[in-house]
Amino acid sequence: MVRIWSEIPHKWKGVFYGLIGGVLLLVVLPSFWSSPWATLVPIIPVPFFAFLGFLFGRAAGARDELNDLMR
């Protein structure tokens, strides 16, 4: 399983981590905020977190590619 995970590009891992963060917010926020909006408002950050994770993953992938070129 670890070998499979290490072969996935960083940008897709970042999207996965961002989606996990957004879904966690979607689950946790209604327990702190008792409003009908508590289930609708976290839907907006889910794609934002996924996109942010994609950007961080792309940066990590670019860093790894530069390190490979330097060797």
N, C-alpha and C positions, 0 to 999 in steps of 0.2 A: 504493500500500500504506500509506503514512504517513497519508493522508487517512482510510482505513478505520479504522486503529488509533486515530486521534484522535477518532472518533465513538463508539467503544465507551465506555460508562460506566466510571468509575474503579473501581467495586465489582467489576465483572467482570474488569477488568485485574488487580486485587488478588488475586482468586481464582486467576487464571492464574499470577501470580507466586508465590503460595503453593504451588500444585501443583508448579510447577517446583522450588521449594526443597525440598519434601518428596520428590519423585522423585530429586533430586540426593542427598539424604541416604540414600535407599533404595539408590542405586547405590554411593555412596562408603563408607558404614559397613561393609559386609562386607569391604572390602579392609583395614580397620584392626582389625576385631574378628573373629577366626576362631572363630565359634561358630554352631551352628544357629539360635540366636536372632537373629543379626545380620540375617537377612532378614525376621523377623517383627516385631521391635521397631520398625523405622522405619515400618511401616505405620500405627502409631498417630499419629505426628506429621503424616502427610500431610494428613488432614482438618483437624487443628488448624492447620497452616500455611495451608491454604486458607481456613479461617474467619477467621484473623487477617488474611490478605490482604484478605478481604471487608470486615472492619471498617476497616482502614486505607484501603481504596478508598472506602468510604462517607464516611469523614471527609474525604478529599480532594475528593469530589464535593460535600459540604456546604460546604466552604470555597469551591469555585468558584462555587456557587450564591449564597453570601453576597457574594462579590466582584461578581457580576453585578448583584445587587440594589443594591449601593452605588454603582454607576455611574450 
